[in-house]
């Protein structure tokens, strides 16, 4: 059984994916934590990352 990222659907947005890939180029861990933080913020504020 593999773990699936909780906020994987955020990466379908082109801007979020580009932001994530730029962070990941320097550090996979930093990019993953930043994506989780974005997802948690969106949950708390009941929003989505939109243009």
C-alpha positions in Angstrom: 0.0 0.0 0.0 1.4 3.4 -1.0 0.5 6.7 0.5 -1.2 9.1 -1.8 -0.7 12.9 -1.4 -3.7 14.5 0.2 -3.4 17.6 -1.9 -2.4 16.0 -5.2 -5.3 17.6 -7.0 -3.7 21.0 -6.4 -1.0 20.0 -8.8 -3.5 19.9 -11.6 -3.6 23.7 -11.6 -0.8 24.9 -13.9 0.3 27.8 -11.6 0.5 25.6 -8.5 2.3 22.9 -10.4 4.9 25.4 -11.7 5.4 26.8 -8.2 5.8 23.3 -6.8 8.3 22.2 -9.5 10.4 25.4 -8.9 10.6 24.6 -5.2 11.2 20.9 -5.9 14.2 21.8 -8.1 16.0 22.9 -4.9 14.5 20.7 -2.3 11.8 17.9 -2.6 11.2 18.1 1.2 10.6 21.9 1.1 8.3 21.6 -1.9 6.3 18.9 -0.2 5.9 20.8 3.0 5.0 23.9 1.2 2.2 22.1 -0.7 0.9 20.6 2.5 0.9 24.0 4.1 -1.0 25.4 1.1 -3.5 22.6 1.4 -4.0 23.1 5.1 -4.5 26.8 4.7 -7.1 26.1 2.0 -8.9 23.7 4.3 -8.9 26.2 7.2 -10.2 29.1 5.0 -12.5 26.8 2.9 -10.9 28.1 -0.3 -9.0 26.7 -3.3 -5.8 27.9 -4.9 -7.2 29.8 -7.9 -5.9 32.4 -10.3 
